[in-house]
Amino acid sequence: MAVTTGTTLDARTLRADFPIFEQLIHDKPLAYLDSANSSQKPRQVIDAMSEFYETSYANVHRAVHVLGERATAGLEGAREKVRALLNAPDVREIVFVRNATEALNLVAYSWGGNNLGPGDAVVVTELEHHSNFVPWQYIAKRQGADFVMVPLDENNELDLSGLDQIARDFNVKVVATNLVSNALGTIHDLGPLTRWAHEQGAIFVCDAAQAAPHMRVDVQALDCDFLAISGHKMCGPSGIGALWGRASLLQAMEPFLLGGHMINSVRYEKTTWGELPHKFEAGTSPIVEAYGLGCAVDYIEAAGLDAIEAHEHELVAYALGRLSEIPGITLYGPPADRRAGVVSFNLADIHPHDVAQILDRQGVAIRAGHHCCQPLMHKLGVAATNRASFYLYTLPEEIDQLADGLYTVRKVFA
Amino acid sequence: MNEFEQMYREVILDHYKNPRGHGVLEGADAEAEGQNPLCGDEVSIYVAFADDGETIEEVKFFGRGCAISQAATSMLTEMVQGRTATEVASLDKDELLDEIGIPLTPVRLKCAMLGLTTLKVALHKAKGTPLPRGLAGFDELELT
């Protein structure tokens, strides 16, 4: 692959690493503008995982044979790569899970289920993915705690003006929000909210599933207490994600899933849990998936996270320019310099499913739907939006293909 | 435009833009609301029976959603008029699919079936007959 440094990125060269683009879709070049849904995978990750299966596969942590050692080294090596990516202080703080959704459920159940009670409150935002909304809504209700939503203002930015009132009305124990909105691409400045959370004595839970693929995420700089990522959105395989949590918090927590690898000793009278992070990794791990995530981290680090972020800002600026020329279009979200590679829009009153279907015929893949953000859709007053999203392999001509496709959609529905 | 005619036949676009039986029927003999959570499509269906309490005299629908869901429901209102509630409650979905006449992916099939499913629920509710398995929730509907 092309190793780039600084803030420039050669998307055309990187794109050659992705075998998915070596095909035509409906006899057209593929414009894959659905990376916020799930990213495509580079040959480096695909091949490394195949090779691991062919040369190094066995169960981890318990085999004394050489394959068991290799497999364990592969898994634990990946954990260290994720630690470094997130600038976490301690590798024991990295818990492998299936995806960010599972990471957030783990915190909601294991922390929330034991620390929330009547009179306490969980605060989320109107811009959350359901994965950082529903688990808290559910656990709060189950524990008899309150569930409070920070609203969006008329520009769909977080409206923090009501925080003082929330602090007066509730005993805030959890503040949970995303770093980058999957629906609008908004990159939040979480500083004020994090400081406020800690002033309340609350933990701050950050959903970084949409941030980690696109920008440098530093758990120490963010000063959060838990942070969740998904491998499949950052060039890694599906079925693997990670939770980072402060060691002191993780140590004090009850386990989430029980059995298998997470055990220290089992007697009829009593069972004790393993050390971090194993306490939270019940059953045989997604070994090769974790290894693949480590390879994906290598890949995006080599491309450069600052370069990826800059590339996406450029693409968003170009896309907003091209799309705003189209009659009848409504664009949602902040200016290009404050968003990751996401552009949500509606085209007149044409339903996003119809838009996406006609685009598909032209080789353009976008997401059409509520993006697991129904509270936001309700606020926008729409059932769904179209969403084009970009990544390190996205080229400006794919955005041209999208714009041309939207003119065709207009013709079909004229 | 030929390559898109396969997906959106003129008749579908016509039903979408000029839906038949669009509106609300006050004091309907049968009614139900249906939703497709995947894409946010919604449809409410109202049925008036003739004096025999069995023949479908009038069907109206109200909703929002994609062209396929709204056009299919519009076509359905014409298709079932004058037929009996019992017959329509167990209508073969292929009859509607033939009328729609375009190939549908599994996701779009759910859109196309929204109106028919909702109509069947309305008729079963009005007649007090048990909902067939799969009609209790749209998600559980088997659309193969």
Chai-1 contact restraints between the chains, C-beta under 6 A:
chainA,res_idxA,chainB,res_idxB,connection_type,confidence,min_distance_angstrom,max_distance_angstrom,comment,restraint_id
A,H351,B,C66,contact,1.0,0.0,6.0,A-B,restraint_1
A,H353,B,C39,contact,1.0,0.0,6.0,A-B,restraint_2
A,H353,B,C66,contact,1.0,0.0,6.0,A-B,restraint_3
A,D354,B,C66,contact,1.0,0.0,6.0,A-B,restraint_4
A,D354,B,A67,contact,1.0,0.0,6.0,A-B,restraint_5
A,G369,B,C39,contact,1.0,0.0,6.0,A-B,restraint_6
A,A383,B,G40,contact,1.0,0.0,6.0,A-B,restraint_7
A,A384,B,C39,contact,1.0,0.0,6.0,A-B,restraint_8
A,A384,B,G40,contact,1.0,0.0,6.0,A-B,restraint_9
A,V412,B,F4,contact,1.0,0.0,6.0,A-B,restraint_10
A,V412,B,Y8,contact,1.0,0.0,6.0,A-B,restraint_11
